[in-house]
Amino acid sequence: MGKVAIVIGATGVVGRALVDQLVEADHIAKVVTLTRRAVSHPSLKVANHIVNFEELDNHSALFVGDFLFSCLGTTLKQAGSVAAQRSVDLDYQLKAAELAAENGVSHYFLVSSSGANANSHSAYLKMKGELEQKVKALPFTGISIFQPSLLLGARSDVRLGEKIGGFLLPALCAIPGLRRFRPISGEEVAAKMVSESQQLRPLVNVFRLDDIFLDD
């Protein structure tokens, strides 16, 4: 019987690729995307619902299915402050995970970040690390955490630093010792997530950059 996949962050670089790949996956019968604004998709497999992430408790009934894929994220520039970024990158995602766990969703898939560490001096890496710690305590059958580096792919907003990094890093990372910093496409991260949703590993599994590249 086909599985129901819930996706938050469906409009981002990984999220868009993930939805497209889940639609093509034989083991997925339905993809539920939860977004702030209406987002259409040509596949009849996809059901989009508009939610207020500030009031996710009011949308608890939408977190019913087999898998929760959490690809939500923003930048400091977009958010306007560290506190606002923390709301998106930690608070919203944690609440979504809690609701899914309460509703019996069995497997949770999180796009985190390379270097995530709850004790980091970087506000961004600290919030990513804190989220990882908190979701690990939730009663999912399986938790898969993906820690990519710089994500490559088309974005709705222009990020000059990431564009420059996406151009320079592939060449720089050919230098011995820098390979672990090489960028990765949203499609590749999504492909690894879909692959893991077919295997259904129990307990907590963390996939660092080298683990995510399927062709390595």
N, C-alpha and C positions, 0 to 999 in steps of 0.2 A: 504494500500500500504506500502511495506517495506521501512524502513528508510536507509539512507546512513550515516555511522559513519566514521569520520576521526580520526585517532589515531596518535599522535606524542609521542615518547618515547615507541614505540612498542617492543623494545628489553629489557626493564628493567623488574624488578620483578613484578610490577603491570601491565605494558604494555603487556607482553607476556600472562599473565593470562587473561587480558581483551580481547585481540584479540580472544583467544580461546573461551571465553564465549560469545562474541558478535556473533561469527560464529554460535553458537548453539541457539542463541536467535531468536525466531520466528518473532519478530518485526523488525529485521535488515535484509535488503536485500543485502547490500554490505558494506564491511569494507575496507577503504582506509588507508594503512599504509605509512607514510612518514618517511624515514630513510636515514642515511648518506651512508649506504652500502646496497646492495641488500639483502633482507630477504625473503626467500621462506616460503610458508604455504601450507599445503595439500588441504585446502578448496578453491573451485572455487569462493567463496564469497569474498576472499581477493585479493585486487589489491595493489601491492607494487610499490612505486615510490621513486627513489633516489633524494634527494634534498640537496642543499647547504644551511645550516641554516644561513650562513653569508649573503646570498642573497635571502631571502625568498620572496621578492617582485617579483622575477623572476618566482616564482612557485605559484603565486596567483591563477591561474586557478584550482589548485588542492584542494583549500580550498572551495569546493562547496559541500554541503550536508545538512544534518539535524542536526547532532551533531558533536562537536569537543571534543575529549577526550585528555587532555594534561597530560601526564605521564612522561614528560621529566625531567631529573635531573642528576646531577653528584656529585662527592665528591671533596673536596679540593685537595686530593692526586691525583686523576685522572686529574683534571683540571690544577693543577700546581700553581695556584694563586687564590686569592679571586676574582680578576677582571675577570679571565677566567671562574671561576665557576659562577659568576654573569651573564656572557654572556649566559650561558646555562640555568640556573635556573630562570632568569628573562627576559633578552632581547629576546631570541629566542621564549620563550613561549608567551610573550606579543605581539610580532610581529605576531605570528601565530594566536593569538586570534583576533587581529585587522583585519587581512586579512579575517578570517572566518566571523566576524561581518559585514565587508564591503560586503561580498558575500551573506549575508542573512542567514547564519547558525543560527538556532533558539536557540539551547541550547548548553551550554558550561559546561564541567566537568573538574575540576582541582584537581590533586593530589598535595596538599600543605604539610604542616607539623604541627604536634602538637607544640604549642608555637609560631607559626608564628606571628610576630609583627613588623610593620614598624619602631618602635622605640626601638627595641631590641638592646642590646649591642653585641649580637652574630651576626656576619656578615651573617651567614646562615639563621637564623630566621628573620633577617632584610630584606634580599632579598625576602624571601617567603612572608613576610607581605606586602612588597611594591608591589609585583605582585598581591596579593589578592586585594589590594586597587585599583590598576590600572584597572584590568579586571572588577571590579564591576561597573566601569563607562562606560563600553562598552554596546552598544544597543542590547544585547541578550534578548530574551524573558524570558529565565531562565538560572540561573547560579548556579551550584552546586559545592561547595568547600569541599574537603575531607581532614581532618587533622589527618592522622594516626601517630602512634608513630614509634618505630623501626620496619622496615619491614623485615619479615622472608621470605626466599625463595632462590632458586638456583640463583647464579649470575655468570656472565662470569669472574668477577674479584674476587680475594680473599680479604676480608676485615676482618682482624683479630679481630678488636674491635667489629664489628657487630656479628661475630661468637661467641665471648665470651658473648656478651650481649644477644644473642639469646638463649644461653645455660643457663645463670644465671637468666635473668629477669623473665621468667615464674614462677620460684620458689619464687623469691623475691616479686613478685607482688601478691602472695597469702597473704602477710602480709597486714592487714587492713591499709588503707591509701595510699598504693602503687599501687592499682589496676588500677588507671588512667594512669600508666606508662607502662602497660603490652604491649608486642609486638603483632603484628598482621601480618598475612600472606598476601602476595600479592594477593592470590586467594580471600581472604575475602574482601579486599578493592575493587577488581575488581567486585565481586558479588554485592556489594552495589552500585557501579556505574551503573552496568547494570540494577539493580532493579530501580534505580532512573530514568534511561532513559525510562523506561516503564510508569512512573508516570507523568513525564513532569511538575514538579512544576514550577510555575511562579516566577519571581523576584529572589532574591539572597537567597540561602539556604546554611548554613555552617554545616557540619557534623563533630563533634568532635569524639574522639576515641570511646566513649561508643555508639555513634549513628551509627558507622560503623559496629560493630559486629551484624550480622543479627540474631544470636541466643540468644542475651541478652534480 
